[in-house]
Amino acid sequence: MERHDYLVWLSMKHEIAQMLKQGSGAIVNMASANGVVAFPTFPLYTPSKNAVIGLTKAAALQYAKAGIRINVVAPAAIETDISDCLSS
């Protein structure tokens, strides 16, 4: 399983520590529309990206009063050469 959630957590651990020292900051995490709407062709990718969304929401609530803004972007699929390979 891809561990996007662990990598996001690890990054935020260090980013938040620095932002607490400086008094504010902003973090933008990347998820995917697959984290919101499940697709049967990505059974492990979907829960991993859903975890990134949940982690971002929880951290945003926890650190808002410290002046740290934490958001997540969840773009939909973009047609590329590799997406053509995945759909065939």
N, C-alpha and C positions, 0 to 999 in steps of 0.2 A: 504494500500500500504506500502510495506517495504521502509523505508527511508534511504537507503544506502547513498544517496547523502547528506542528512543532517548530518549524522554521520561523513562522510568524511570531510565535511566542518568544523564541530565543532572540529574535531581532528586537522585539518590543521591550524585553527585559533590559537590554542595554540602552536602547533609545530613551526609555522612560527614566532610567537612572540619571542620564545626562540632563534630560529636560527638567527633572526635579531640582537639580543643582542650579540650573539657569533660570528657573521660575516659570517657564512656559515652553510651549512647542506644539508641533502638529505632526501627526503620523497618518499616512494614507496606506492602507493595506490593499492588496489585490486579491480578489476572490474570483468568482465566475457566476454567471447566470445559472450554471449547473448546481451551485450551492443553494439556490432558491427553488429551482424546478428540477426534479430528478429526470434523468434520461436513462433508459434501460441499457444503453451501450456503454455507460460509464459508471458501473456499480461501485467502484472504489473512489473515483474522483469526486463524485457528488457529496458524500459525507465529509470528505476532507475539506472541500471548499465551504461546506456548511459550517464546519468547525471554525474556520477562519472568520466567517461572518459573526458567529456567536462570541468568539473570543474578542473580536473588535468591539462589539456592543457592550460586553461586560467591562472591558478595560476603559472604554469611553465613559461609562457611568462612574467607574471607580476613580478616575483621575481628572474628571471635569473640574472639580473644585480646586485642583492644583494648577489650573491653567493649561492643561494639556488636552488638545483636541485630537480625537482618534476617529478616523472614518474608514470606510471600506468602499471600494469600487468593484462592481460585479458586472463586467461587460458580457454581452451575449457573444455568440459565435461570429467569427469573422472569416469570410471565405478566403482561403489561401491554398497553396499547393498541398500542404500537409492535410488540410481539412478534406480535400478531395480523396486522399488516400484513406483517411479514417472512415469515410462514408461508403467506400466500395467494399 
